[in-house]
Amino acid sequence: MTLRKILTVKHIFLLIIFSIFLFANSLYINRVPGLMGDEGDEGQNISELLTNKKPPLVGERSYIGAWIDYIRMPFVFTLGHNALSLRLVTLIFSLALFWFTYKVLTRLFGEISGLMGLVAVAFSPIYFAEQRMAWAITLLPFFVILTIYFYQQKKKWSALLAGFAAGLGANTHILFIAILAGLVIAVIPIAVFKITKKFSRKYLKRVILSVFLAIVGFWAAFGVQYANLVIYKSDQGNAQKNAQFFTNRLIELPRLAPRFLSGSVYVAHYTSHLFTNNFNTGVWISLTALIIAGIIFNRKRTAIILWVLGTAVYLLALLYMIEYYALRYFVVVSLSIWLLAGVGLGSILDRYKLRKIGYLLVITIGLFLVLFNFQTILIPFMKTGGSTDNFQIIGERYENASGLVDLNPLISCIANRDNVFSNNINIRNRLYFLAEGNKSIKIATEKYGVQWLIRYRMPNDKISSNEACPDLLHFSVTPTTDNAKEVEWPKD
């Protein structure tokens, strides 16, 4: 079989899209964004596991699985304690997600609609901003698609593998349980329809066996993590208290949705600058209109309706579980909406038999979104190294962009300075992780030994005369007093 026969026009276009996706998501992955405190915290768990400071199957939190840390270990050993070693693991999962998403969407919605859905989700500003980061919650989209992929296969062990994928998702981060609720609710109508249509004792036994295998697979992957949740409860918050504010979060949702779905708050996480309200509203209306168009024009509209149903159930379960609105919690919901909108656009093209135009439009939209992401996220961040300013999420709820700022200038400043420290836990977690591979970072081991205190430099802060590196844009490094009153030493 010749290469020409293997590489059809469809495959060539798909390889082009994948190449653009790989380029966009790997470009400056080592420094955009700066190493997050949460990344550093999860990275430290690798050393804690190796030195037996905690049990071998306990993750960075009781609700985060340890398996991902074992996957990261060879990368950290090879490339060192830095953002790249952690994020390469995320990138590998992201590349696998691309292909699994293509398989799932084209089977569910058709070739053009599936491709358009893939491009919409994979090149959205939300994906570009959030899926570069190396923390456990970033992997949830992968396990959503992997679970659906195995469910679609309809082979002997498909149910077992689908259950295992879902269990591994819940093992990775407990919020996958909310996603699982949406998946189960979306599958129930399909199961009821098929049982009613093909009712026989033999078919019913097969369905029961599939459910049993799915449950076995789920608990095989999630069982240990469930035990961790039962044993280690100190970091889990108050579930009953969180549930009490479910109604409030639900009421706030309509005002919040445009900022999340447009990608505005995710871009602001890098730059502290939100998109305009008109832009956010325009994107929100466009996404909604395209989803409706998909339901109208797609011949497999039932699949779209069930996807919408699953997303809605997931969102309700999520609002019930979370303590407050945080950017990372709404990534999967936002990506799901973009996916449905892409399917809707593809459905219009498919209905009017614009297949060739559809392939060209897929690449055009992909390139446009890449340029948009570079213009709004990558280039501004490369110029400024981020921001320490606040940006509004909703009402009185603000987020600070300082968590993503470039750390390299600070590392150059404190290199070989004795006994540096920070009262800010995010700065501290970054430094602790980097210090394990960089001996020039000398972190204080006790309160009264601290000689240099590191703080974020807020936009309106003045440069003090005793700063070590007054040219730092986002940090200040100042000497401490003899009694170290300004040092807030952690209790644990």
N, C-alpha and C positions, 0 to 999 in steps of 0.2 A: 504494500500500500504506500503510495507516494505521499510526500508532505503536503502537496497541493490538495489531495483528497481529504487528508486529515484536517487541515486548516481551512474550514469553510469561512465565508464572510462573517458569520455569527461569531466564530471562535476568534477571528482576527480583531473584531471590534471589542470582544470581551477582554482579550489580552491587552489591548490599548487602554481600556478603562482600568484594568488591574494595574498596569504600569503607572498610570497617573495617580492612582490610589496609593501605591507603594511609595512613589516619589513624595507625595504631599505629606504622608503620615510618618515618613522616616526622616524628612528634612529637618535638621537641627533638633532631633529628638533628644539629644543629650543636654540641651540648654534652653529649650522652649517648651514648657515653662521652666523656671528654676525648680530645683528639687523642693518638693513640698515637705512640710513637717510630717504629714501622715505617711508619705512615702518613706521618709527617714525612719519613722516609728516602726513601720512594717519591716523595713530593711534590718533594723536592729534585732528583730525577732529571729533572724537567721543565726546571729551569734549567740543569742540566748538559748536557742535549741541545741546548738553545737556544744555549748559549755554546760549543758544540763541545768541552766538557771530556771527552766520551766519544763513541765512534762513534754515529751516528744510529739504529742498530737494536739497541742494547744497553740492557737494562733495568737496574733498580736492583741486581739480582743476575744472574749468568750463567744462572740457572734461572728467571728471571722475564722475560717479554717486554716490549718497549718500546712496543708498539702502544697499550696502555692509557694510557700517559703522554700520547700525542698526543690521545687522546680527552679527557683531563682538561684539556689546555691552555686551550681557550676558557673553561672554567668558572673556572679560576684567574685568567685575564686579566680576566674579567668581575667575579667576586666577591671576588677577592683571595686571598692565601695564608692559608687558614684551613681548618678541618675541613669546613665546609659545602661549599666548592667541590669538595673531593675526594669527599665522600660523596654529593653529588647524582648523580654518575656511577653509583655503586653502587646508589642508589635507582632510577634509571632501568632498570638491568639487573634489579633485583629486581621491578619492576612488570611488565617483559616476561616474566620467569620465571614469574610468577603465571599469565599467560594461556597460555603454552606448556605449563606443567604441567597446567593444566585440560584442554587438548586431548589431551595425551599420556595422562593417567590415565583420562579418560572413554573413550577409544578402547581402552585396554588392559583396563580392569576394569569398564566400565559406568558409567552416569551417577551413581548415588548413591554407589557405591564410589569412583569417581574423585573426586567432590566431597569426600567424607569424607577421602580421602587427601590432597587439596589442603589442606584446612583443618588437618589434623593436622600437616603439615609446615610450612605457611606461618605458623601461629600458635604453633608450639612454642616453648618458652623458648630452645631452642638457636638457632633462626632469629632470634628477636628479639634475642638477645644478640650473636650473631656476624655476622649479615648486615647490620648497620648500618655496619660498619667499611669503610674505603676502602683495602683492600690487595688485591693481585692474587688471593690465594687465595680471597677472598670470591666471586669470579666462577665458581669451578669448578662449583657446582650448576647455574648457567645453561647451561654448555656440555654438561653431562651430559644435561639435558633437551632442549636444542637438537639434539644429535646423535641422540637417540631420535626426536624429532619428524620430522627429515628422513628417517630410516630408515623411519618409518611411511608416508610419503607414496607410495612405490612409483611415482614418476613417472620420466621419462627421466633427469633429472639429480639425483635424490634421493640416490643413492649418493655422487656427487661432493660434494654439499652436506653430507651426513652426515660424510664424511671430512674436509672442510674445517673443519666445526664442531669435530670431535675434534682436528684439528691445531691449531686456534686455542686450544682448551682446553689442550693440551700446551705451546703457545707461551706462554700466560698463566702457567702454573706447571707445573714438571716433574712434580709429584705427580699430574697428570692422567693420566700414563702408567699408574699403578696402577688408576685408574678405567677406563681404556680396556681393560685386561686383563680386568676384570670384564664390560664390555660385550661384548667379543669372545667370551668363553666363554659368555655367555648367548645370543648369537646363533647360535653353532655348531649346537646341537640343532635350532633352527628351520630352518636352512639344510639340514641333513642330512635332516630329515623331509620338507621340501618337494621336495628333489631326488629322494628315494626315491619319494614319492607321485606326482610329476608328471614322472618321468624321461623326458626326450627330449633329443636332441642340441641342439635349438633352445633348450630351457629351460636346459640346462647352459651353453651359450654366454652366455645372458643373466646367469646367476649369475656366471660368470667375468668378464664385462664389468663387472658391478656391483662386484665385489671390486677390479678394476683401477681403476675410477673412484674408489672410496673411498680407495685407496692414493695415487692422484694428488692427490686433494683434501687428504688428510692432509699430504703432504709439501710441497704448495704453501703451506700455512699454517705448517708446523712447520720447514721446511728452514732458514731463516735462524737460528731459535733453536737448532736442532741445531748449526749452525756455531759459535754463541756458546758452547755447552756444550763443544765440542771445543777451542776457542781459549782461553777464559777458565776455567781450572779451579781457581784459587786459593781460591774461596769455596764449593767443592762438598763439602768434607769427604772422609772416607775411606769409600767405598762398601763395600769389602771388610770393614772393621772393623765398619760398621753391620750387615752381613749376619751377622756372627759372633754377634750378640746377638739374632738373630731368635727363637730358641727361648725365650730368657728373656722376651722381650716377649710371646710367645704364651702362656707359662705365667701371666704376670701378668694377662692379658686378662680372665678371669672375675671377678677381684676389682675390676678397673677399670671394667668395662662398666656396672654400675648407676649409678656416679657420672657417667659421661658421658651415658648414655641418659636419665637423669632430668633432665638439664640442670643438675645440682647444681654441677659445676665451672665451668660457663659463667656461672651466676649469681654464684658466688663470685669470679669474675674482676672483677666490678663491686663487690662488697660484702665479700669475703673470708669470707663465711659460707656454709658448705655446708648442704645439706638433711640431715636425719637419715638414718641408715642404713636405718631401717625404711621411710621414705618412698622412698628410692632403690630398695630391694628391691621395694617394692610397685609402683612404676612399671615396673620391669624385668619383673616377673611379668605385669603387665597387658598390656604391649606384646607380650610373647611369646605370651600367650593369644589376643590379638586376631589376631596373624599366623597362628596355627594355625587360628583360626576362619575366616579368609579362605581358607585352603587348603581347608578342609572345605566351606564354603558357597558360595564364588564359582564361578559357572559357567565362568569363565575362569581356573581355578586354575593352569593351566599357566603363564600369564603371571606369577602370583605366585611360583610355584616357581622360574622362571627369574630373576626379580628377586632372590629370596633367594640363588640361586646366584651371580649377578653380584656382589651385595654381599659375599658370603663370599670370593669370589676377590679382589675389590678390597681387602678388609681384609687378607688374607694378603699380597698384593703390597705394600700400604702398610707393614705391619709389617716387611717385608723391606727397604724403602727408607729408612725414617726412622731417625734417630739416637737419639731418645728420645721419650717420650710428651709431646706438646704439644697444647694444646686445639685449635688451628686445624687440626691434621692429621685430627681425627676428626669434624669437622662433617658432612661428606658422608655418612659411615657412619651417624652418629646420625640425621640427617635421613631417610635411607633407611629406617631402622627405624621411625621415627614415621610415615612415609608408608605403609609396609606395614600398620602397626597401624590407621591410619585406613581403609585399604582393607578390612581385616578387619571393622571395625565396620560399614562400609557394606554389606559382603557379607551380614551377618546381617539387616540391615534389608531389603535387596533380596530375599533368599530368602523372607522372610515378607511380602513385598509391602507394606511400610510406607513407601511412597514419600513421602507427604505429611509423615509424622512425620520422615522422613529429612531433608527440606529444613529443617524447623524445628530439628532437632537439629544440623544443620551450622552454622546461625547461632548456636545456643545454645552449642555447644562453642567456636566461634570467639570469641564474646564472653567466655566463661569464661576461655579461655586468655589473652586480652588483659588482662583484669583480674588474672589470676595474674601475668603478666609485669610489669604496672605495680606490683603490690604487692610483688613480690620483687626487681625490678631498677630500674625507672624511679624510683619514689617514694623508695626508700632512697638511690639515687644523688643525686637532686636535693637531698635533705636534707643529705647529708654530703659530697658531691663525690667519693665513692669511698672507698678505703681503701688503706693502704700495708702492711697486714698480710699474712702468709703463709697459705696454705691447702693442705691435703694433697691431692695427686692420688693417689698410691699409695705405700705403704711409706715410703722415705726421700725420695721425689720430691715436692718442694713447688713451688708456683708463688706468685708475689707479685702482689697486685692493684694495685700502684702504677702499672703501665703504662697504666691507664685513668683515673687520677684527673683531676679537673677542673683545667685549667691556668690558667684566667682569673684567680684570685686571685694567682697567682705573676706573671703578666704585669703586673698592676696594680702589684705590689710593685717589680719591677725596671725599670719604665718610666723611661727617661732616666738610669738608673744606668750609669756607664761600666764597660766591661770585665767583664761577667758571664761566668761559665763554670760548667760542671758536669763532674765526673769520670764521671758516669753517662751512658752513650751514649744511652739512651732519652730522657733529659731534653735532652741536647744536640741530638739529631735533631729533636725538637719545636721547640726554639728556633731552630735554623738555618732551618727551613722558615718559621716565623712571622716571623722577622726580615726575610725578603725582602720582606714586605709591610707591615712595621711598623717604622718607623725609630726608634722609641723603645726597641727591644730592641737593645742595643749589646753584641755578643758580643766577647770578647777575641780578638785575632788571634795572640797569642804568650804563652807561659807566664808570663814575668815581668811581663807587663802586666795579669794578672788581678787585679782588685780585689775582686770579690764571687764567692763560691763557693756554688753551689746544690746542696743535697742533698735526698733524701727524708727527711721526718720520720717515723720509725718510731713505732708506737703507744706504746712505753715511753720514747722519747727525751725528755729534759728540755730546756726552753727555755733557751738560753744568754743571758747578759746583753748580748752584743754583736750579737745578731741584728737585721737591718734591719726585719723584719716579724714580730714574735713572735706575731701573731695568725693566721699561716698554719697551717692544719691539717695539710697534707700535705707541706710543703716548709720548709726552713730556708735563709735567705740570710745568710751571714756574711762579714765582711771577711777577706782573706787576709793572711798575714805578708809581710814585705819579700822574703824569699828564696823564697817560693811553694813551700815543700816539700810542702804538702798538695795541690798541683795535679798531676794525672796527665795530662800533655799527650799526646794521641794521636800515635803514630809516623807514621801516614800523613797 
